[in-house]
Amino acid sequence: MPHDYNPEYLRRYLKYWNRDESNLSVIDHEGVAWATEEQRKKRQKHYSIIAIYYYDFFTPFYEQEWGQRFHYTPQTPGLSLYDSFTKYEQTFAHISRFKEGIKVLDLGCGLAGPALTNNDWLVVRGTELNKQYGLDHKIKLQVAKFLNLPFPDNYFDAAYSIEALCYVPNQVDAYKESFDDKNNEYRRVRNLIEFGNGLSKMPTVKEIRQGIIDGEDMTFRSAPVPWYYGPGGHILSAWKVPGWKDFIKVAQMSEPFLFVARIVQRIMIFFMGIFAPLYVFSCRKPFEKGERRRVRFEL
């Protein structure tokens, strides 16, 4: 577990997904998968806090297992996964016509982008990383909501968002161009995606395209492996991508590795007691110099 993992974060998140709020230590898989429209609309009223609780819980895992880039990338032929991330971000900046000296707003900045999020923890951690890399004089992170920005009109020269505007709920139908609301299996998968990403309601491609100058589905640029090669744990495709570090990362996301890891964890818990949720102890504040050491016990 990450050193800053807190089980309370999971319970706070599950409060908005489990049918039984008295049991928030276990995921209600059936309740999530087959949530009704009424239940989903109820969640949409709390979309902001749901996203906050989601990232409170998952960010330490993301950073520990996958690094500090919380978005996907098309795989660029001849480049490692890490370098493909960089290439994708450079392409994005080029398409957006960014240049040095302009003021740009990142809506949903993750750990270190410039620099707006609705999560306090991301601001603290992202600010720390910016200082570490010597970027704190150029980048400022701030807590705010997409629909209520604390800036005057025309304050920024440009704005962008990578995999973040989907958290805003006032969008029409979930992926209407390819989504059939009458199909039970489609609804089940949609519900699971929403739960797994802290979304109160997925946006539509149609609505996203409204008001934009141009657009492209960058997933089709990914080659010679699919864009989900890394987080999907496709180790059989690893030979097509240069970079030994990439292989190790991808292998850690694969089903065989996760299966073995779970077995090893259970063995270590059983034989070595590496995890104990019921260890009780007491502490005492150190005595000041000259203080009388008098202790009173009461039953």
C-alpha positions in Angstrom: 0.0 0.0 0.0 1.2 3.6 -0.6 2.5 5.2 2.6 -0.2 7.9 2.5 -3.1 5.4 1.9 -6.1 6.0 4.2 -8.9 3.4 4.3 -11.3 6.3 5.2 -10.9 7.6 1.6 -12.4 4.4 0.2 -15.4 4.5 2.6 -16.1 8.1 1.8 -16.1 7.2 -1.9 -18.3 4.1 -1.6 -20.9 6.1 0.3 -22.1 7.4 -3.1 -22.1 4.0 -4.8 -23.1 1.3 -2.3 -26.8 0.6 -1.7 -26.1 -0.1 2.0 -24.3 2.8 3.6 -23.8 0.8 6.8 -21.3 -1.4 5.0 -18.7 0.8 3.2 -15.6 -1.5 3.5 -16.6 -3.7 0.6 -17.6 -2.7 -2.9 -21.3 -3.4 -3.8 -20.5 -4.8 -7.3 -24.2 -5.5 -8.1 -25.3 -2.1 -6.9 -22.7 -0.4 -9.1 -23.2 -2.5 -12.2 -27.0 -2.3 -12.2 -27.6 1.2 -10.8 -30.9 2.7 -11.9 -31.3 6.1 -13.7 -32.7 7.5 -10.5 -29.6 6.4 -8.5 -27.3 7.9 -11.2 -29.2 11.2 -11.2 -28.9 11.3 -7.4 -25.1 10.9 -7.7 -24.9 13.7 -10.3 -26.0 16.2 -7.7 -22.8 15.4 -5.8 -20.5 15.1 -8.8 -17.8 17.5 -7.4 -17.4 15.7 -4.1 -17.4 12.3 -5.7 -14.5 13.3 -8.0 -12.6 14.7 -4.9 -13.1 11.5 -2.9 -12.1 9.4 -6.0 -8.8 11.2 -6.4 -8.1 11.3 -2.6 -8.3 7.5 -2.7 -6.7 6.6 -6.0 -4.0 9.2 -6.5 -1.4 7.5 -4.2 -2.0 4.2 -6.1 -1.7 5.9 -9.5 1.5 7.6 -8.6 3.1 4.6 -7.0 2.2 2.1 -9.7 2.1 4.2 -12.9 3.9 7.5 -12.3 2.8 11.2 -12.3 1.0 11.3 -15.7 -2.7 10.5 -15.2 -3.8 10.3 -18.8 -3.5 7.8 -21.7 -1.3 8.2 -24.8 -1.2 6.8 -28.3 2.0 4.7 -28.6 4.5 6.3 -31.1 6.4 3.8 -33.2 10.1 3.6 -32.1 9.5 5.3 -28.8 9.2 3.9 -25.3 6.0 4.4 -23.4 7.4 7.3 -21.4 8.7 9.0 -24.5 5.3 8.5 -26.2 3.7 10.4 -23.3 6.1 13.3 -24.0 5.5 13.2 -27.7 1.7 13.2 -27.2 1.9 16.2 -24.9 4.2 18.1 -27.4 1.7 17.3 -30.2 -1.1 18.5 -28.1 0.7 21.8 -27.3 1.4 22.2 -31.0 -2.2 21.6 -32.1 -3.3 24.1 -29.4 -0.7 26.7 -30.7 0.9 27.2 -27.3 4.0 29.2 -27.2 6.4 30.6 -24.5 5.1 33.6 -22.6 1.4 33.0 -22.9 -0.8 32.2 -19.8 -2.5 28.8 -20.1 -5.1 27.2 -17.8 -5.2 23.4 -17.3 -8.6 22.3 -16.2 -8.0 19.2 -14.1 -4.2 19.4 -13.7 -3.6 16.1 -11.9 -0.3 16.2 -9.9 1.6 19.0 -11.6 -0.1 20.6 -14.6 -0.8 24.3 -14.8 -2.9 24.3 -12.8 -6.5 24.0 -11.6 -8.2 21.1 -9.8 -11.1 20.6 -7.4 -8.9 18.4 -5.1 -6.8 19.8 -2.2 -4.5 16.8 -2.0 -3.5 17.1 -5.7 -2.7 20.8 -5.2 -0.4 20.0 -2.2 1.3 17.1 -4.0 1.5 18.9 -7.3 3.0 22.0 -5.8 5.6 19.9 -4.0 6.6 18.2 -7.4 6.8 21.6 -9.1 9.3 22.8 -6.5 11.2 19.6 -6.9 11.6 20.1 -10.6 12.2 23.9 -10.4 8.9 24.8 -12.1 7.1 26.5 -9.2 8.0 30.0 -10.7 6.0 29.1 -13.8 3.2 27.0 -12.5 0.6 27.6 -9.9 -1.9 25.1 -8.7 -5.3 26.2 -7.4 -8.4 24.6 -6.0 -11.5 25.6 -8.0 -14.5 24.2 -9.9 -14.8 24.1 -13.6 -18.2 25.8 -13.6 -17.2 28.5 -11.1 -13.7 29.7 -12.0 -12.1 32.4 -9.7 -10.6 34.4 -12.5 -11.8 37.5 -14.4 -12.8 37.3 -18.0 -10.0 37.0 -20.6 -7.5 36.3 -17.9 -5.9 33.4 -19.8 -4.7 33.3 -23.4 -5.7 29.6 -23.7 -7.2 26.8 -21.8 -7.2 23.0 -22.2 -8.3 19.8 -20.4 -7.0 16.2 -20.7 -9.5 13.6 -19.6 -11.0 15.9 -17.0 -14.1 17.6 -18.4 -15.9 14.3 -18.2 -16.4 15.0 -14.5 -18.8 17.8 -15.3 -22.3 16.2 -15.3 -24.3 18.6 -17.4 -23.8 16.7 -20.6 -26.4 14.9 -22.7 -26.6 11.1 -22.8 -23.6 8.9 -22.4 -21.7 8.5 -25.6 -24.9 8.7 -27.6 -23.2 7.9 -31.0 -22.3 4.4 -29.9 -24.4 3.9 -26.7 -27.7 2.1 -26.7 -29.6 2.9 -23.4 -32.0 0.0 -24.1 -29.1 -2.5 -24.0 -28.7 -3.9 -20.4 -25.0 -4.9 -21.0 -24.2 -1.4 -22.4 -25.7 0.2 -19.2 -23.8 -2.2 -17.0 -20.5 -1.4 -18.6 -21.2 2.3 -18.5 -22.0 2.1 -14.8 -18.8 0.2 -14.0 -16.7 2.8 -16.0 -18.3 5.6 -14.1 -17.6 3.9 -10.7 -14.0 3.0 -11.7 -13.2 6.6 -12.7 -15.2 8.7 -10.2 -17.7 9.9 -12.8 -21.2 10.9 -11.9 -22.2 10.9 -15.6 -20.0 10.2 -18.7 -20.1 13.0 -21.4 -21.2 12.5 -25.0 -18.9 12.8 -28.0 -21.6 14.9 -29.7 -21.6 17.5 -26.9 -17.8 17.5 -26.5 -17.6 18.4 -30.2 -19.9 21.4 -29.9 -18.0 24.7 -30.0 -14.6 23.3 -31.0 -12.6 24.3 -34.0 -11.2 20.9 -34.9 -10.9 17.5 -33.4 -9.3 14.1 -33.8 -9.5 10.7 -32.1 -5.8 10.3 -31.2 -6.3 6.6 -30.3 -6.0 5.8 -34.0 -2.5 7.2 -34.0 -1.3 4.5 -31.6 1.1 2.0 -33.2 2.4 -0.7 -33.2 0.4 -1.5 -30.1 -3.0 -0.1 -28.9 -3.2 2.9 -26.6 -4.3 0.7 -23.7 -1.1 -1.4 -24.0 0.5 0.0 -20.8 -2.3 0.1 -18.2 -3.9 -3.0 -19.8 -0.8 -5.1 -18.9 -0.3 -6.4 -22.5 3.1 -8.0 -21.9 2.9 -10.1 -25.1 3.1 -6.8 -27.1 6.1 -5.5 -25.1 8.6 -6.8 -27.6 7.2 -4.3 -30.1 8.0 -1.3 -27.9 11.6 -0.3 -26.9 12.4 0.2 -23.3 13.1 -2.3 -20.5 11.6 -0.1 -17.9 8.4 -0.1 -19.9 8.3 -3.8 -19.9 8.6 -3.9 -16.1 5.8 -1.4 -15.7 3.5 -3.2 -18.1 4.3 -6.6 -16.5 3.2 -5.2 -13.1 -0.2 -4.4 -14.6 -0.7 -7.8 -16.2 -3.1 -10.4 -14.8 -0.4 -13.1 -14.2 1.6 -10.7 -12.1 -1.4 -9.5 -10.1 -2.5 -13.1 -9.5 0.9 -14.1 -8.1 1.2 -10.9 -6.1 -2.2 -11.6 -4.4 -1.0 -15.1 -3.4 2.3 -13.8 -2.1 0.6 -11.2 0.0 -1.8 -13.7 1.5 1.2 -16.0 2.4 3.1 -13.2 4.0 0.1 -12.1 6.0 -0.5 -15.6 7.2 3.0 -16.6 8.1 4.8 -13.3 8.8 2.0 -11.1 10.1 2.9 -8.2 7.9 -0.6 -6.7 8.2 -2.6 -6.3 11.4 -5.7 -4.1 11.5 -6.3 -4.7 15.2 -3.0 -3.7 16.8 -3.8 -1.5 19.8 -1.2 0.6 21.6 -0.9 3.7 23.8 1.6 6.6 23.8 2.7 9.2 26.3 4.0 12.7 25.7 7.6 13.0 26.7 8.2 14.5 30.2 9.6 18.1 30.2 12.8 18.7 32.1 12.3 18.7 35.8 8.7 17.4 35.5 7.6 14.9 38.2 6.9 11.5 36.7 3.6 10.8 38.4 1.3 8.4 36.7 -2.3 7.6 37.8 -4.1 4.5 36.6 -7.9 4.3 36.7 -10.2 1.4 36.0 
